[in-house]
Amino acid sequence: MEAKNIVLEVLKKEGHALNAGQITEISGLDRKEVDKAMKALKEEELIVSPKRCYWEAKEG
């Protein structure tokens, strides 16, 4: 599975905002992979930031 999809699934499964470090721990991915995946997800507007440095899956 692509890192982007893994990150999105982690965010959906957890159901609350997480930072990149928490996503790295939960997913088992390398931090650089998580950062790259999150950048792509932000550009595609699939994740939103309710507070600084924390992200969650966009509703809908």
Residue frames as qw, qx, qy, qz and C-alpha x, y, z in Angstrom:
[[0.000, 0.888, 0.459, 0.000, 0.00, 0.00, 0.00],
 [0.359, 0.606, -0.023, 0.709, 1.20, 3.50, -0.84],
 [0.334, -0.131, -0.508, 0.783, 2.42, 5.60, 2.11],
 [0.235, -0.152, -0.070, -0.957, -0.19, 8.27, 1.35],
 [0.669, -0.292, -0.505, -0.461, -3.00, 5.72, 1.70],
 [0.619, -0.208, -0.652, 0.386, -1.50, 4.32, 4.91],
 [0.132, -0.008, -0.325, 0.936, -1.32, 7.79, 6.48],
 [0.442, -0.198, -0.218, -0.847, -4.91, 8.56, 5.48],
 [0.713, -0.270, -0.624, -0.171, -6.13, 5.23, 6.90],
 [0.457, -0.137, -0.595, 0.647, -4.33, 5.89, 10.21],
 [0.096, -0.056, 0.151, -0.982, -5.97, 9.31, 10.49],
 [0.601, -0.221, -0.390, -0.662, -9.42, 7.89, 9.70],
 [0.695, -0.205, -0.684, 0.087, -9.01, 4.95, 12.09],
 [0.344, -0.087, -0.534, 0.768, -7.80, 7.07, 15.03],
 [0.128, -0.754, -0.610, -0.206, -10.64, 9.54, 14.61],
 [0.276, -0.924, -0.100, 0.244, -8.80, 12.51, 16.11],
 [0.358, 0.890, -0.263, 0.102, -6.00, 14.86, 15.12],
 [0.887, -0.277, 0.116, 0.352, -2.46, 13.46, 15.17],
 [0.027, 0.874, -0.381, -0.301, 0.96, 14.95, 14.57],
 [0.662, 0.545, -0.499, -0.124, 3.52, 13.46, 12.19],
 [0.004, 0.444, -0.843, 0.305, 5.41, 11.74, 15.02],
 [0.615, 0.016, 0.621, -0.486, 2.29, 9.93, 16.19],
 [0.813, 0.463, -0.068, -0.346, 1.45, 8.88, 12.63],
 [0.392, 0.585, -0.708, 0.043, 5.01, 7.55, 12.24],
 [0.262, -0.277, 0.834, -0.398, 4.67, 5.47, 15.43],
 [0.717, 0.201, 0.456, -0.488, 1.26, 4.05, 14.56],
 [0.770, 0.559, -0.121, -0.283, 1.96, 3.31, 10.88],
 [0.833, -0.253, 0.382, 0.310, 5.52, 2.03, 11.21],
 [0.617, 0.708, 0.118, 0.323, 6.53, 4.15, 8.23],
 [0.568, -0.036, -0.084, 0.818, 9.72, 6.19, 8.06],
 [0.057, -0.707, -0.302, 0.637, 9.28, 9.84, 9.12],
 [0.022, -0.346, 0.438, 0.830, 10.37, 11.09, 5.70],
 [0.052, -0.271, -0.866, -0.416, 7.71, 8.92, 4.03],
 [0.097, -0.681, -0.666, 0.289, 5.06, 10.28, 6.42],
 [0.073, -0.614, -0.010, 0.786, 6.09, 13.89, 5.76],
 [0.016, 0.140, -0.653, -0.744, 6.01, 13.35, 2.00],
 [0.090, -0.428, -0.878, -0.193, 2.62, 11.60, 2.17],
 [0.096, -0.701, -0.509, 0.490, 1.16, 14.35, 4.37],
 [0.036, -0.436, 0.246, 0.865, 2.37, 17.03, 1.95],
 [0.101, -0.098, -0.785, -0.604, 0.57, 15.26, -0.90],
 [0.153, -0.559, -0.812, 0.075, -2.59, 14.79, 1.18],
 [0.082, -0.622, -0.249, 0.738, -2.58, 18.50, 2.12],
 [0.038, 0.265, -0.472, -0.840, -2.27, 19.48, -1.55],
 [0.219, -0.243, -0.840, -0.433, -5.19, 17.18, -2.42],
 [0.394, -0.312, 0.176, -0.847, -7.17, 18.65, 0.50],
 [0.725, -0.192, -0.639, -0.167, -7.79, 15.19, 2.00],
 [0.572, -0.382, -0.533, 0.493, -6.51, 16.23, 5.44],
 [0.082, -0.849, -0.094, -0.514, -7.14, 19.34, 7.50],
 [0.445, 0.097, -0.554, 0.697, -5.39, 20.93, 10.46],
 [0.395, -0.783, -0.451, -0.169, -7.63, 21.73, 13.44],
 [0.403, -0.895, 0.137, 0.131, -4.62, 23.09, 15.33],
 [0.224, 0.822, -0.519, -0.071, -0.97, 23.79, 14.58],
 [0.092, 0.475, -0.875, -0.008, 1.05, 20.68, 13.61],
 [0.430, 0.103, 0.856, -0.268, -1.90, 18.31, 14.03],
 [0.359, 0.176, -0.562, -0.724, -3.84, 16.78, 11.17],
 [0.524, 0.174, 0.765, -0.332, -6.99, 14.76, 10.67],
 [0.225, 0.257, 0.801, 0.491, -8.85, 13.27, 7.72],
 [0.258, 0.041, -0.093, -0.961, -11.25, 15.68, 6.07],
 [0.481, 0.283, 0.707, -0.435, -14.92, 14.85, 6.62],
 [0.654, 0.587, 0.079, -0.471, -16.90, 13.64, 3.63]]
